[in-house]
Amino acid sequence: MEIEVIISILTRWSHLMFGIAWIGILYYFNFIQGGYFKSATPEALADAKAKLAPEALWWFRWAAMFTFITGVILLEAMTRNNQLNPFIILGATMGTFMFLNVWLIIWPNQKIALGMVEGDAAAAGGKALLASRTNTLFSGPMALSMLGGPHFGAIGAGYGAAMLSTSVYVALGLIVALEINAIIGKQGPMTTVRGVIGSSIGLTAVIVGILMYV
């Protein structure tokens, strides 16, 4: 087996493993830890904020970092081999926003919310939560875009499809608008676990519809 093939397989494997860790912890934060924090006793909450949350955030942010790095390597290889398509482009865009949200919004604000550094804990917690909910929102269509891209060729949306079509611009505009909302907007329907799951499924359907029919 050629060395390039081995490197490609190992990079894809690493990207998948780091991604599993990243998104798994993201779902833990949104679906489990948030609810526990609301119902925990003051003593248990203080202990979790001092010990559990910082540890989870360490794994969370570094899993995001290495998912992003391996993703960039794969994206460069796909670009070089003319393998890009609209789904991969949109998936990579959402993945990049998710990575930036982790390091530039969630982690800095969680440090304040957890009392690791000084600041307005309530405001910081709200900012971190909105970015985290947005990452959960993006996770569904991002995963489908990455996994499904190679399989949409038969309907004109896979490899070889025009990457600068109207549908791509419309989908990118929607993604950018949602990311702007993550920075300065509101949670909207994502205030509950059910709401953010439903929103992610709905966004997935909308993006697929845009790429296939616009």
MIDOSE-1310 file (N, C-alpha, C; in nm, 2 decimals, decimal comma, always signed):
residues 214
meie	+0,08/-0,12/+0,00/+0,00/+0,00/+0,00/+0,09/+0,12/+0,00; +0,06/+0,22/-0,09/+0,14/+0,34/-0,10/+0,13/+0,43/+0,03; +0,23/+0,50/+0,06/+0,24/+0,58/+0,18/+0,13/+0,68/+0,18; +0,10/+0,74/+0,06/+0,00/+0,84/+0,05/-0,14/+0,79/+0,09
viis	-0,17/+0,67/+0,05/-0,29/+0,60/+0,09/-0,30/+0,58/+0,24; -0,19/+0,53/+0,30/-0,19/+0,51/+0,44/-0,21/+0,64/+0,52; -0,14/+0,75/+0,47/-0,16/+0,88/+0,54/-0,30/+0,93/+0,53; -0,36/+0,91/+0,41/-0,50/+0,95/+0,39/-0,60/+0,87/+0,48
iltr	-0,58/+0,74/+0,49/-0,66/+0,66/+0,58/-0,65/+0,70/+0,73; -0,52/+0,72/+0,77/-0,50/+0,76/+0,91/-0,55/+0,90/+0,94; -0,55/+0,99/+0,84/-0,60/+1,12/+0,86/-0,75/+1,12/+0,87; -0,82/+1,04/+0,79/-0,96/+1,03/+0,79/-1,01/+0,96/+0,92
wshl	-0,93/+0,86/+0,96/-0,96/+0,79/+1,09/-0,95/+0,89/+1,21; -0,84/+0,97/+1,21/-0,81/+1,06/+1,31/-0,92/+1,17/+1,32; -0,96/+1,22/+1,20/-1,07/+1,32/+1,19/-1,20/+1,26/+1,25; -1,23/+1,14/+1,22/-1,35/+1,08/+1,27/-1,34/+1,06/+1,42
mfgi	-1,23/+1,01/+1,47/-1,22/+0,99/+1,62/-1,22/+1,12/+1,69; -1,15/+1,22/+1,65/-1,15/+1,35/+1,72/-1,29/+1,41/+1,71; -1,36/+1,39/+1,59/-1,49/+1,45/+1,58/-1,59/+1,38/+1,67; -1,58/+1,25/+1,69/-1,67/+1,18/+1,78/-1,65/+1,23/+1,92
awig	-1,53/+1,25/+1,96/-1,51/+1,31/+2,10/-1,56/+1,45/+2,11; -1,54/+1,53/+2,01/-1,59/+1,67/+2,01/-1,74/+1,68/+2,02; -1,81/+1,61/+1,92/-1,95/+1,63/+1,92/-2,02/+1,55/+2,03; -1,96/+1,44/+2,08/-2,01/+1,37/+2,19/-2,01/+1,46/+2,32
ilyy	-1,90/+1,53/+2,34/-1,90/+1,62/+2,46/-1,99/+1,74/+2,44; -2,00/+1,79/+2,32/-2,10/+1,89/+2,29/-2,24/+1,85/+2,32; -2,28/+1,73/+2,29/-2,41/+1,68/+2,32/-2,43/+1,66/+2,47; -2,32/+1,61/+2,53/-2,32/+1,60/+2,68/-2,35/+1,73/+2,75
fnfi	-2,28/+1,84/+2,70/-2,30/+1,97/+2,76/-2,45/+2,01/+2,74; -2,50/+2,00/+2,62/-2,63/+2,05/+2,59/-2,75/+1,97/+2,64; -2,73/+1,83/+2,64/-2,84/+1,75/+2,67/-2,84/+1,69/+2,81; -2,72/+1,70/+2,88/-2,71/+1,64/+3,01/-2,67/+1,73/+3,12
qggy	-2,55/+1,79/+3,10/-2,49/+1,88/+3,20/-2,58/+2,00/+3,23; -2,63/+2,06/+3,13/-2,71/+2,18/+3,15/-2,83/+2,15/+3,24; -2,90/+2,04/+3,22/-3,01/+2,01/+3,30/-2,97/+1,97/+3,44; -2,86/+1,90/+3,46/-2,81/+1,87/+3,59/-2,77/+1,99/+3,67
fksa	-2,71/+2,09/+3,61/-2,67/+2,21/+3,68/-2,79/+2,28/+3,73; -2,91/+2,27/+3,66/-3,03/+2,34/+3,71/-3,09/+2,27/+3,83; -3,07/+2,14/+3,84/-3,13/+2,06/+3,95/-3,04/+2,02/+4,06; -2,91/+2,04/+4,05/-2,81/+2,00/+4,15/-2,82/+2,08/+4,27
tpea	-2,78/+2,02/+4,38/-2,77/+2,09/+4,51/-2,66/+2,19/+4,50; -2,66/+2,30/+4,58/-2,55/+2,39/+4,58/-2,41/+2,33/+4,59; -2,40/+2,23/+4,68/-2,27/+2,17/+4,70/-2,23/+2,09/+4,58; -2,32/+2,01/+4,52/-2,29/+1,93/+4,40/-2,26/+2,02/+4,29
lada	-2,33/+2,13/+4,27/-2,31/+2,23/+4,16/-2,17/+2,29/+4,17; -2,13/+2,33/+4,29/-2,00/+2,39/+4,31/-1,89/+2,29/+4,28; -1,91/+2,16/+4,32/-1,81/+2,06/+4,29/-1,80/+2,03/+4,15; -1,91/+2,03/+4,08/-1,91/+2,00/+3,93/-1,84/+2,12/+3,86
kakl	-1,87/+2,24/+3,90/-1,81/+2,36/+3,83/-1,66/+2,36/+3,86; -1,62/+2,31/+3,97/-1,48/+2,32/+4,01/-1,39/+2,21/+3,95; -1,46/+2,09/+3,93/-1,38/+1,98/+3,89/-1,43/+1,92/+3,75; -1,56/+1,89/+3,74/-1,61/+1,82/+3,62/-1,60/+1,90/+3,50
apea	-1,66/+2,02/+3,51/-1,68/+2,11/+3,39/-1,54/+2,15/+3,33; -1,45/+2,19/+3,41/-1,32/+2,23/+3,35/-1,25/+2,11/+3,28; -1,26/+1,99/+3,34/-1,20/+1,87/+3,27/-1,27/+1,84/+3,14; -1,40/+1,85/+3,14/-1,48/+1,82/+3,02/-1,44/+1,93/+2,91
lwwf	-1,43/+2,05/+2,95/-1,40/+2,16/+2,86/-1,26/+2,14/+2,80; -1,17/+2,09/+2,87/-1,03/+2,06/+2,82/-1,04/+1,96/+2,70; -1,11/+1,85/+2,72/-1,12/+1,75/+2,62/-1,20/+1,81/+2,50; -1,30/+1,89/+2,54/-1,39/+1,95/+2,43/-1,31/+2,04/+2,34
rwaa	-1,24/+2,13/+2,39/-1,17/+2,23/+2,30/-1,06/+2,16/+2,23; -0,99/+2,07/+2,29/-0,87/+2,01/+2,21/-0,92/+1,91/+2,11; -1,03/+1,84/+2,14/-1,10/+1,76/+2,04/-1,14/+1,84/+1,92; -1,19/+1,96/+1,95/-1,23/+2,05/+1,84/-1,11/+2,09/+1,76
mftf	-1,00/+2,13/+1,83/-0,88/+2,17/+1,76/-0,83/+2,06/+1,66; -0,82/+1,94/+1,71/-0,76/+1,84/+1,62/-0,86/+1,79/+1,52; -0,99/+1,80/+1,54/-1,09/+1,77/+1,44/-1,07/+1,87/+1,33; -1,05/+2,00/+1,36/-1,03/+2,11/+1,26/-0,90/+2,09/+1,18
itgv	-0,80/+2,06/+1,25/-0,67/+2,04/+1,19/-0,67/+1,93/+1,09; -0,72/+1,81/+1,13/-0,73/+1,70/+1,03/-0,83/+1,73/+0,92; -0,93/+1,81/+0,95/-1,03/+1,84/+0,85/-0,96/+1,93/+0,74; -0,88/+2,02/+0,79/-0,81/+2,11/+0,69/-0,72/+2,03/+0,60
ille	-0,65/+1,93/+0,66/-0,57/+1,84/+0,58/-0,65/+1,77/+0,47; -0,76/+1,71/+0,51/-0,85/+1,64/+0,42/-0,90/+1,73/+0,31; -0,94/+1,85/+0,35/-1,00/+1,95/+0,26/-0,89/+1,99/+0,15; -0,77/+2,01/+0,20/-0,66/+2,04/+0,10/-0,64/+1,93/+0,00
amtr	-0,65/+1,80/+0,05/-0,63/+1,69/-0,04/-0,75/+1,68/-0,14; -0,87/+1,71/-0,09/-0,98/+1,70/-0,18/-0,98/+1,81/-0,28; -0,93/+1,93/-0,24/-0,92/+2,04/-0,34/-0,81/+2,01/-0,44; -0,70/+1,95/-0,40/-0,59/+1,91/-0,49/-0,64/+1,81/-0,59
nnql	-0,73/+1,72/-0,55/-0,77/+1,61/-0,63/-0,91/+1,64/-0,70; -0,95/+1,77/-0,70/-1,07/+1,81/-0,76/-1,19/+1,72/-0,71; -1,20/+1,71/-0,58/-1,31/+1,62/-0,52/-1,41/+1,70/-0,44; -1,40/+1,83/-0,45/-1,50/+1,92/-0,37/-1,63/+1,92/-0,44
npfi	-1,74/+1,94/-0,36/-1,87/+1,96/-0,40/-1,94/+2,05/-0,31; -2,06/+2,10/-0,34/-2,13/+2,19/-0,25/-2,16/+2,14/-0,11; -2,19/+2,01/-0,09/-2,21/+1,96/+0,04/-2,08/+1,97/+0,12; -1,97/+1,93/+0,07/-1,84/+1,94/+0,14/-1,81/+2,08/+0,18
ilga	-1,83/+2,17/+0,08/-1,80/+2,32/+0,11/-1,89/+2,37/+0,23; -2,02/+2,34/+0,23/-2,10/+2,38/+0,33/-2,07/+2,31/+0,46; -2,04/+2,18/+0,46/-2,00/+2,11/+0,58/-1,88/+2,17/+0,64; -1,78/+2,20/+0,56/-1,65/+2,26/+0,61/-1,68/+2,39/+0,66
tmgt	-1,77/+2,47/+0,60/-1,80/+2,60/+0,65/-1,86/+2,60/+0,79; -1,96/+2,51/+0,81/-2,02/+2,49/+0,94/-1,92/+2,44/+1,04; -1,84/+2,34/+1,00/-1,74/+2,29/+1,09/-1,64/+2,40/+1,14; -1,60/+2,48/+1,05/-1,51/+2,59/+1,08/-1,57/+2,69/+1,18
fmfl	-1,70/+2,73/+1,16/-1,77/+2,81/+1,25/-1,78/+2,75/+1,39; -1,81/+2,62/+1,39/-1,82/+2,55/+1,52/-1,69/+2,55/+1,59; -1,58/+2,53/+1,52/-1,44/+2,53/+1,58/-1,41/+2,67/+1,64; -1,44/+2,78/+1,56/-1,42/+2,91/+1,61/-1,51/+2,95/+1,73
nvwl	-1,63/+2,90/+1,73/-1,72/+2,92/+1,84/-1,66/+2,86/+1,97; -1,60/+2,74/+1,96/-1,55/+2,68/+2,08/-1,43/+2,76/+2,13; -1,34/+2,80/+2,05/-1,22/+2,87/+2,10/-1,24/+3,02/+2,13; -1,33/+3,08/+2,05/-1,34/+3,23/+2,06/-1,46/+3,27/+2,15
iiwp	-1,56/+3,19/+2,17/-1,68/+3,23/+2,24/-1,70/+3,13/+2,36; -1,71/+3,00/+2,34/-1,75/+2,91/+2,44/-1,65/+2,91/+2,55; -1,52/+2,88/+2,52/-1,42/+2,86/+2,62/-1,39/+2,99/+2,69; -1,37/+3,10/+2,63/-1,35/+3,23/+2,71/-1,46/+3,26/+2,80
nqki	-1,58/+3,24/+2,76/-1,70/+3,28/+2,84/-1,73/+3,17/+2,95; -1,70/+3,05/+2,92/-1,71/+2,94/+3,02/-1,61/+2,96/+3,14; -1,50/+3,01/+3,11/-1,40/+3,04/+3,21/-1,46/+3,14/+3,31; -1,53/+3,24/+3,26/-1,59/+3,34/+3,34/-1,71/+3,28/+3,42
algm	-1,79/+3,21/+3,35/-1,91/+3,15/+3,41/-1,88/+3,05/+3,52; -1,77/+2,98/+3,50/-1,73/+2,88/+3,61/-1,64/+2,94/+3,72; -1,61/+3,07/+3,71/-1,54/+3,14/+3,81/-1,39/+3,12/+3,80; -1,34/+3,07/+3,68/-1,20/+3,05/+3,67/-1,13/+3,18/+3,64
vegd	-1,20/+3,28/+3,59/-1,14/+3,42/+3,57/-1,26/+3,51/+3,61; -1,22/+3,64/+3,64/-1,32/+3,73/+3,68/-1,41/+3,79/+3,57; -1,53/+3,82/+3,60/-1,62/+3,88/+3,49/-1,76/+3,86/+3,53; -1,85/+3,90/+3,44/-2,00/+3,89/+3,46/-2,04/+3,74/+3,43
aaaa	-2,05/+3,66/+3,53/-2,08/+3,52/+3,51/-2,21/+3,49/+3,43; -2,31/+3,57/+3,47/-2,44/+3,55/+3,41/-2,44/+3,58/+3,26; -2,38/+3,69/+3,22/-2,37/+3,73/+3,08/-2,28/+3,64/+3,01; -2,17/+3,60/+3,06/-2,08/+3,51/+3,00/-2,14/+3,37/+2,98
ggka	-2,22/+3,33/+3,07/-2,29/+3,20/+3,06/-2,39/+3,20/+2,95; -2,46/+3,31/+2,93/-2,55/+3,33/+2,82/-2,49/+3,32/+2,69; -2,37/+3,39/+2,67/-2,30/+3,39/+2,55/-2,25/+3,25/+2,51; -2,19/+3,18/+2,61/-2,14/+3,05/+2,59/-2,25/+2,95/+2,55
llas	-2,37/+2,97/+2,62/-2,48/+2,88/+2,59/-2,53/+2,90/+2,44; -2,54/+3,02/+2,40/-2,59/+3,05/+2,27/-2,50/+2,99/+2,16; -2,37/+3,01/+2,18/-2,27/+2,95/+2,09/-2,28/+2,80/+2,09; -2,29/+2,74/+2,21/-2,30/+2,60/+2,22/-2,43/+2,54/+2,15
rtnt	-2,54/+2,61/+2,17/-2,66/+2,57/+2,11/-2,65/+2,58/+1,95; -2,58/+2,69/+1,91/-2,56/+2,70/+1,76/-2,47/+2,59/+1,71; -2,37/+2,55/+1,78/-2,29/+2,44/+1,74/-2,37/+2,31/+1,73; -2,46/+2,29/+1,83/-2,55/+2,18/+1,82/-2,64/+2,19/+1,70
lfsg	-2,69/+2,31/+1,67/-2,77/+2,33/+1,55/-2,70/+2,29/+1,43; -2,57/+2,33/+1,42/-2,49/+2,31/+1,30/-2,45/+2,16/+1,29; -2,45/+2,09/+1,40/-2,39/+1,95/+1,40/-2,47/+1,86/+1,30; -2,60/+1,87/+1,30/-2,68/+1,78/+1,21/-2,65/+1,80/+1,06
pmal	-2,67/+1,92/+1,01/-2,64/+1,94/+0,87/-2,49/+1,93/+0,83; -2,40/+1,96/+0,93/-2,26/+1,95/+0,90/-2,22/+1,80/+0,88; -2,28/+1,71/+0,97/-2,25/+1,57/+0,96/-2,30/+1,51/+0,83; -2,43/+1,55/+0,80/-2,49/+1,50/+0,67/-2,41/+1,55/+0,55
smlg	-2,36/+1,67/+0,55/-2,29/+1,72/+0,44/-2,16/+1,65/+0,42; -2,09/+1,62/+0,53/-1,96/+1,55/+0,52/-1,98/+1,41/+0,47; -2,08/+1,34/+0,53/-2,10/+1,20/+0,50/-2,17/+1,18/+0,36; -2,26/+1,27/+0,33/-2,35/+1,25/+0,22/-2,30/+1,30/+0,09
gphf	-2,20/+1,39/+0,09/-2,15/+1,46/-0,03/-2,12/+1,36/-0,14; -2,04/+1,25/-0,12/-2,01/+1,16/-0,23/-2,13/+1,09/-0,29; -2,24/+1,09/-0,22/-2,36/+1,01/-0,26/-2,46/+1,08/-0,34; -2,44/+1,21/-0,36/-2,54/+1,29/-0,42/-2,51/+1,32/-0,57
gaig	-2,41/+1,25/-0,63/-2,37/+1,28/-0,77/-2,48/+1,24/-0,86; -2,56/+1,14/-0,83/-2,67/+1,10/-0,92/-2,78/+1,20/-0,94; -2,79/+1,29/-0,84/-2,90/+1,39/-0,85/-2,84/+1,53/-0,88; -2,71/+1,53/-0,92/-2,66/+1,66/-0,96/-2,60/+1,74/-0,85
agyg	-2,59/+1,69/-0,73/-2,54/+1,77/-0,62/-2,41/+1,72/-0,56; -2,35/+1,62/-0,63/-2,23/+1,56/-0,57/-2,10/+1,61/-0,64; -2,00/+1,52/-0,65/-1,88/+1,56/-0,71/-1,90/+1,61/-0,85; -1,83/+1,72/-0,89/-1,84/+1,77/-1,02/-1,95/+1,87/-1,03
aaml	-2,04/+1,89/-0,93/-2,15/+1,99/-0,94/-2,09/+2,13/-0,92; -2,16/+2,23/-0,98/-2,11/+2,36/-0,97/-2,10/+2,41/-0,83; -1,99/+2,46/-0,78/-1,97/+2,50/-0,64/-2,00/+2,65/-0,62; -2,03/+2,72/-0,72/-2,06/+2,86/-0,71/-2,20/+2,89/-0,76
stsv	-2,29/+2,80/-0,75/-2,43/+2,81/-0,80/-2,51/+2,90/-0,70; -2,63/+2,94/-0,75/-2,72/+3,02/-0,66/-2,75/+2,94/-0,53; -2,77/+2,81/-0,54/-2,81/+2,74/-0,42/-2,70/+2,74/-0,32; -2,57/+2,74/-0,36/-2,46/+2,74/-0,27/-2,46/+2,88/-0,20
yval	-2,47/+2,98/-0,27/-2,47/+3,12/-0,21/-2,59/+3,13/-0,11; -2,70/+3,08/-0,15/-2,82/+3,09/-0,06/-2,79/+3,01/+0,07; -2,74/+2,89/+0,06/-2,71/+2,81/+0,18/-2,60/+2,87/+0,26; -2,50/+2,93/+0,20/-2,39/+2,99/+0,27/-2,45/+3,12/+0,34
gliv	-2,54/+3,19/+0,28/-2,60/+3,31/+0,34/-2,67/+3,27/+0,47; -2,75/+3,16/+0,46/-2,82/+3,11/+0,58/-2,73/+3,07/+0,69; -2,62/+3,00/+0,66/-2,53/+2,96/+0,76/-2,46/+3,08/+0,83; -2,42/+3,18/+0,75/-2,35/+3,30/+0,80/-2,45/+3,38/+0,89
alei	-2,58/+3,39/+0,85/-2,68/+3,46/+0,93/-2,69/+3,39/+1,06; -2,70/+3,26/+1,07/-2,71/+3,18/+1,19/-2,59/+3,20/+1,28; -2,47/+3,21/+1,22/-2,35/+3,23/+1,29/-2,35/+3,37/+1,35; -2,39/+3,47/+1,28/-2,40/+3,61/+1,33/-2,50/+3,61/+1,45
naii	-2,61/+3,53/+1,44/-2,70/+3,52/+1,55/-2,63/+3,46/+1,68; -2,54/+3,36/+1,65/-2,46/+3,30/+1,76/-2,38/+3,40/+1,84; -2,34/+3,51/+1,77/-2,25/+3,61/+1,83/-2,33/+3,72/+1,90; -2,44/+3,76/+1,83/-2,51/+3,88/+1,88/-2,66/+3,86/+1,90
gkqg	-2,71/+3,74/+1,87/-2,85/+3,72/+1,87/-2,91/+3,66/+1,99; -3,01/+3,57/+1,97/-3,09/+3,51/+2,08/-3,10/+3,36/+2,05; -3,14/+3,28/+2,15/-3,15/+3,14/+2,13/-3,28/+3,10/+2,05; -3,38/+3,18/+2,06/-3,50/+3,15/+1,98/-3,56/+3,01/+2,02
pmtt	-3,58/+2,92/+1,93/-3,64/+2,79/+1,96/-3,54/+2,70/+2,03; -3,41/+2,74/+2,04/-3,31/+2,65/+2,09/-3,29/+2,66/+2,25; -3,39/+2,72/+2,31/-3,38/+2,73/+2,46/-3,40/+2,59/+2,53; -3,45/+2,49/+2,46/-3,47/+2,36/+2,52/-3,40/+2,26/+2,44
vrgv	-3,37/+2,14/+2,50/-3,31/+2,03/+2,43/-3,39/+1,99/+2,31; -3,52/+1,97/+2,33/-3,61/+1,93/+2,22/-3,60/+2,04/+2,11; -3,60/+2,16/+2,15/-3,60/+2,27/+2,05/-3,47/+2,27/+1,96; -3,36/+2,25/+2,03/-3,24/+2,26/+1,95/-3,22/+2,13/+1,86
igss	-3,27/+2,02/+1,91/-3,27/+1,90/+1,82/-3,36/+1,91/+1,70; -3,48/+1,96/+1,73/-3,57/+1,99/+1,62/-3,52/+2,09/+1,52; -3,45/+2,20/+1,57/-3,40/+2,30/+1,49/-3,29/+2,24/+1,40; -3,20/+2,16/+1,45/-3,09/+2,10/+1,38/-3,14/+2,01/+1,27
iglt	-3,25/+1,93/+1,30/-3,31/+1,84/+1,19/-3,37/+1,93/+1,09; -3,44/+2,04/+1,13/-3,50/+2,12/+1,03/-3,40/+2,19/+0,94; -3,29/+2,24/+1,00/-3,19/+2,31/+0,92/-3,12/+2,21/+0,82; -3,11/+2,09/+0,87/-3,05/+1,99/+0,77/-3,14/+1,97/+0,65
aviv	-3,27/+1,96/+0,68/-3,37/+1,94/+0,57/-3,37/+2,07/+0,48; -3,36/+2,19/+0,54/-3,36/+2,31/+0,46/-3,24/+2,32/+0,37; -3,12/+2,29/+0,42/-3,00/+2,30/+0,34/-3,00/+2,19/+0,23; -3,04/+2,07/+0,26/-3,05/+1,97/+0,15/-3,15/+2,02/+0,04
gilm	-3,26/+2,07/+0,09/-3,36/+2,12/-0,01/-3,30/+2,23/-0,10; -3,23/+2,32/-0,03/-3,17/+2,43/-0,11/-3,08/+2,38/-0,22; -2,99/+2,29/-0,18/-2,89/+2,24/-0,27/-2,95/+2,16/-0,38; -3,06/+2,09/-0,35/-3,12/+2,00/-0,45/-3,21/+2,07/-0,55
yv	-3,28/+2,18/-0,50/-3,39/+2,23/-0,57/-3,38/+2,38/-0,61; -3,29/+2,46/-0,54/-3,29/+2,60/-0,57/-3,20/+2,62/-0,70
